[in-house]
Amino acid sequence: MRFETDTTIRIKDAYAARHEPEGARVLGEFVWAILVFLLVLMILGGIGFGIWQFTRPLAGDVESSVSVGAHKSVTRSELQKILEGFGARAEKYEKRRTAPVGVKDPS
């Protein structure tokens, strides 16, 4: 396998002769190689950032945000207020559903 060491000279010569088909081909291959390199770099960057976000520890105290076993019981009066609120909401819905909505004349 042979490595090309005169890449910069080839690109410089191709840019100088960019109106020639051979120069356009070399420049096209160079641009294509840059685009593929940038795509690979972006994919690897995205994967790296995702792994970093996935493996970093959670910010703040986890145990303070989770209350295990601390159930607040609902009293009978609170339950009655909640049921009355749902009943009032159902009545409001029925009233709005049957009453036509007044639309202003656009003219």
C-alpha positions in Angstrom: 0.0 0.0 0.0 1.4 3.4 -0.9 0.6 6.6 1.0 0.5 9.8 -0.9 2.8 12.4 0.7 2.2 15.2 -1.8 -1.5 15.7 -1.0 -1.1 19.4 -0.3 0.8 19.9 -3.5 -1.9 18.0 -5.5 -4.7 20.0 -3.9 -2.9 23.3 -4.6 -2.3 22.2 -8.2 -5.9 21.0 -8.6 -7.2 24.3 -7.2 -5.0 26.2 -9.6 -6.4 24.1 -12.5 -10.0 23.8 -11.1 -11.4 24.5 -14.6 -9.9 21.3 -15.8 -11.8 18.0 -15.3 -8.8 16.4 -13.6 -8.5 19.2 -11.1 -12.3 19.2 -10.5 -12.1 15.5 -9.8 -9.3 15.9 -7.2 -11.1 18.8 -5.5 -14.3 16.7 -5.5 -12.6 13.8 -3.9 -11.0 16.1 -1.3 -14.4 17.7 -0.5 -16.0 14.3 -0.3 -13.3 13.1 2.1 -13.8 16.2 4.3 -17.6 15.6 4.4 -17.2 11.9 5.3 -14.7 12.9 8.0 -17.1 15.5 9.5 -20.0 13.0 9.4 -18.0 10.4 11.3 -16.8 13.0 13.7 -20.4 14.2 14.4 -21.6 10.6 14.8 -18.8 9.8 17.3 -19.4 13.1 19.1 -23.2 12.3 19.4 -22.5 8.8 20.7 -19.9 10.2 23.1 -22.2 12.9 24.4 -25.1 10.4 24.8 -22.8 8.0 26.8 -21.6 10.9 28.9 -25.2 12.1 29.6 -26.3 8.5 30.4 -23.4 7.7 32.8 -23.1 10.9 34.7 -24.6 11.0 38.2 -27.9 12.6 38.9 -27.8 16.2 40.1 -29.0 16.8 43.6 -30.1 14.5 46.4 -32.0 11.6 45.0 -33.4 10.4 48.3 -35.0 13.8 49.1 -37.0 13.8 45.9 -38.3 10.2 46.4 -40.6 9.7 49.4 -40.9 6.0 49.9 -43.6 4.8 52.3 -44.8 8.4 53.1 -48.4 8.1 52.0 -50.7 10.9 52.9 -54.1 9.6 53.7 -57.1 11.5 52.4 -59.7 12.4 54.9 -63.4 12.1 54.3 -63.9 15.9 54.0 -61.1 16.2 51.5 -62.6 13.4 49.4 -65.9 15.1 49.5 -64.4 18.4 48.3 -62.7 16.5 45.4 -65.9 14.8 44.4 -67.8 18.1 44.5 -65.1 19.7 42.3 -65.6 16.9 39.7 -69.4 17.3 39.9 -69.1 21.1 39.3 -66.7 20.5 36.4 -69.2 18.0 34.9 -72.0 20.5 35.2 -69.9 23.3 33.7 -69.0 21.0 30.8 -72.7 20.1 30.1 -73.7 23.7 30.3 -71.0 24.7 27.8 -71.8 21.8 25.5 -75.5 22.6 25.2 -75.2 26.5 25.1 -74.0 27.8 21.7 -70.8 29.8 21.7 -71.3 33.4 20.6 -69.1 34.2 17.7 -68.5 37.8 16.7 -69.3 38.9 13.2 -66.0 39.2 11.4 -67.2 42.0 9.0 
